[in-house]
Amino acid sequence: MAVWRRKPDGKVTVHSDQGSQFTSREWQTFLRQHGLEPSMSRRGNCHDNTVAESFFQLLKRERIRRRTYPTRDDARRDVFEYIELFYNSKRKQTNNGMLSPVDFEIRQLKLNQAGV
């Protein structure tokens, strides 16, 4: 979805954990086809990929472990809603100066446009 929405033209690193969906041939092919660079921590070393590890821990704690999904489509829809309708737009991040990721990005764009 990020490739479709953002249409990146430079090098983009995709952080993930070592889940089977991120180590699959299909995923690795997708990354290559879109010029994306995979990044995942070594087993037992979450510090290599702190941002991704932190996100997945929050996703599991705040959403997935609190629910039972009757189907995979229900799970996909719920994770999508968590990310797009809550995490990116509303959830304040300590490392972003207590701004949501969307608000932080808007602020960064304004600073870059102002030449700061």
N, C-alpha and C positions, 0 to 999 in steps of 0.2 A: 504494500500500500504506500509506503514511504517513497518508493521509486516512482510510482504512478503520480502521487501528489506533488512531490518535490522536484522530480526530473533532474537529479543531480548531474552536474557536468564536470565536477572535479572528483578527486579521490575521496571516497567515503568508506569509513571503517564501520563494520557492523559488529557490535559487541554481543556476545551471547554466552550462555553457560554451555556445558558439554552434553546437553540433552540430545537424545537420538535424533530429534528433528533437525538439529543444527549440525550434526555430523554426517547426515545422510548424503548420498551421492546427488540426489535431486536438489537439495539445498545448496550444495557446493557448486553444482552446475548453474543454478539460478544466480548465485553470486558472481561467478565468472562472466556469465552472459550480460550482466548489468554493470560490470566494472567495479564491483564491490569487494572490499578487502575484509576477509573474516578475522575476527579476534575473539579468542576464548581463553579462559584461564586454564592452567595446568590442573590436573586432578589434585584436589586438596589445597590449592593455592588461590583463594578468592581475591587476593590483593592484586593480581595481574589485571583483573577485570572488575574492579570494585563497582563501577557504575552499573554494569549489567547485573552483577550478582545482587546488588542492592535493590535494583528494580524488580528482579524476579522474586526476591525474598518478600518484598512488599506486595507484589501481585498475589503471591500464594497466601500470605498472611491476611491481607485485607479483603481478598475476594474469593479465591478458589477454595480454600479450606473451609469457608463458611457456607458453601453451597454444594448441592448434589445436582448434577446435570443429567437429565434423562437421555440426551443425545449429544453427539459431538457438535452439531450445529448450534444447539443451545449454549454449549460451552464457548464456542467461537464467538457467538453473538455477545455473550456476557463479557468476555475478555475484551472484545472490541469496544464495548460501551465503557468499560472501566478505563481503558487507555484513552480513547478519544473524548469521552464526555466528562471524565473526572480527572484522571492523572495528568494529562497534558494541559487541560484548560483550567483546572481548579485547584489541584493538590499543590500546596505550597512546599517548596523545596528549601531546606536549610542552606545547601550549597549555592543556591541561586538568589541569595538575599531575601529569602521568604517570598519569592515570586513563583508562580506556576511556570512550567517550561514554556508555554505560549507567551506569557507576559515577559519572561526573561528574554526570549528571542526577539520580541518586538522592541524591547529596550535596547538590545544589542544592535539591531538594525538602525534604530534612531541615532545611537551613538556613532555608528559607522558612517551614516549619512552626514552627521554633523562634523565628521573628521576628528572625533575624539580618540 
